[in-house]
Amino acid sequence: LELEKNLDPLENEIKLFLNSIKKETKEEIYQIENLKSNIAITEENNQTKGCTYAIRIIFDDDVSMENLRAFIIVNQLRETGIEFEYKPENIENIPETSQEIIENGFFVYVNKEYLDTATEVISKALNVKNYTVFEYNEEVQNNKEDETIINQTRCSTDLNNSNLSANSKQCRQSLITVNLSKLDKLVDIVGELVIAESMVESDADIKKLNSESFKKSTRQVRKLTDELQDIVMSLRMVPISGTFNKMHRIVRDMGKELNKDVELVLNGEDTEIDKTIADCISDPIMHLVRNAMDHGIESEEKRISAGKNKKGKITLSAFNTGGEIHITVEDDGRGFDSEKILEKAEAKGLLTKPASEYTQKEAFQFLMLPGFSTNDDITEYSGRGVGMDVVKSNVEKVGGTIVLESNEGLGSKITFKIPLTLTIVSGMQVVVGNSEFIIPIKSIHQSFKTKKNEIIHNPEQGEMILIREKCYRIIRIHEYFNINTDITNIEDGILIFVESGDNSACLFVDKIIGEQQVVVKPLPIILNKYNLKESGIYGCSILGDGSINLILDVGNLMESNRYGENN
């Protein structure tokens, strides 16, 4: 009897434990059944026809206007171009749907091919406490119990997760939203820090001290400044997938209208790029995709007769080369017709030499001129191709260049080469007369001295030099900018071989001072009427000694000099 009395408390504890398990099990069953009923109701209303996955989204407890927060997610999903349904409907117009979302959650329905994209968008959305993905099929409509939870990856901000089931465990969200203007201000401060560091290093009085401890401290400051710069720049970086995914809808809609079956392939969509740059290149990429769909990809009949797969392909790629981001838009369509381009150029009086002497790359450059087009018909989607000059202009606004490649009948490939950041760049400081310039390091291939007998005089293009069995123009900077200098003999100065896109040339300068990390400052607004950027001046920079150096835009400088324009 005494043993039985001693066991009574233990028995009571076991009963309490079993009751708690039953209670939790009932709660879990209720949650699953509730989800099933929601999905079944949706199926009956034909809202998720053809969809194979349901995503249930729960918002944070301390938020309000759940219907509008759900509507934000809907808009973000629409931007990706995927096909989906959602429940409840009319969330933007009916405030009462907030209560339904609080009680049952917000449901998004997608096919398997769009599941990854949808979950990626939802996982990054604000105020989402957690989300659960359910797989279902026609048996759900018949109330069968094959419903299973297949995935749950969303972290939660709920601290009371002890009441949640094992499949709904959460973790605290560690993301915050920062206004882009604050990041811009932070970048400006880092830029001023770089200038201040340069001022200290170039101070004449400090140089006289020749202190080893000071040099050591300076190196440490430079290391910390570089690290701070990298971190600040990384805060502004966003995946380019947001820009790429928008093209799905364009390809799908244009494919239906033009009766073309086209596959869009994305490579390197996780590549990160500056937010400002991402916003600037979105329209150029969209324009090129439209052009490829309308003018590049042929009809099924023409593709089959040409021995191609009847299904066309457009590939968007992005990859980091270290100092630049390369973004390519490639298609397997008809490509560019260089002969037709030269015919149009000749008709417009743009040729400076016989058409037979133009290389394919030189012919493609005419496509970038304002108003130039090889298409005679205006279409609903891409006009007559006259937007390529706008594409070039937008890419150049962010310091980038464009490279065109094509094989007639096989397709075309257009590459944007864009710097990682627009604020702080590495450049080579050069002297011309009493003026100093900065040439971006990314544009420089080599620098060298030459002799007078190595110079070739071309009646049409002026001075040229042979480098690796190919002739390149020589641009004398002092002549181009009308600067007085004592160094005019080619043997006394230095040639700097530069490249931008498909253009290459040699710049003649007095001497090279050395490499400098500089902060790019915009030119004063009062100078805008002079079109300095088109003349080859990208911006300016304040150096440590207080002097102002102009930063050369190598691409525009070569393009302007091509037609004999001096400034």
Secondary structure, 3 states (H helix, E strand, C coil): CHHHHHHHHHHHHHHHHHHHHHHHHHHHHHHHHHHHHHHHHHHHCCCCCCCCEEEEEEECCCCCCHHHHHHHHHHHHHHHCCCEEEECCCCCCCCCHHHHHHHHCEEEEECHHHHHHHHHHHHHCCCEEEEEEEECCHHHHCCCCCCEEEECCCCCCCCCHHHCCHHHCCCCCCCCCCCHHHHHHHHHHHHHHHHHHHHHHHCHHHHHHCCHHHHHHHHHHHHHHHHHHHHHHHHCEEECHHHHHCHHHHHHHHHHHHCCCEEEEEECCCCEEEHHHHHHHHHHHHHHHHHHHHHHCCCHHHHHHCCCCCCEEEEEEEEECCCEEEEEEEECCCCCCHHHHHHHHHHCCCCCCCHHHCCHHHHHHHHHCCCCCCCCCCECCCECCCCHHHHHHHHHHCCCEEEEEEECCCEEEEEEEEECCCCEEEEEEEEECCEEEEEEHHHEEEEECCCHHHEEEECCCEEEEEECCEEEEEEEHHHHCCCCCCCCCCCCCEEEEEEECCEEEEEEECEEEEEEEEECECCCHHHHHHCCCCCCEEEEEECCCCCEEEEECHHHHHHHHHCCCCC
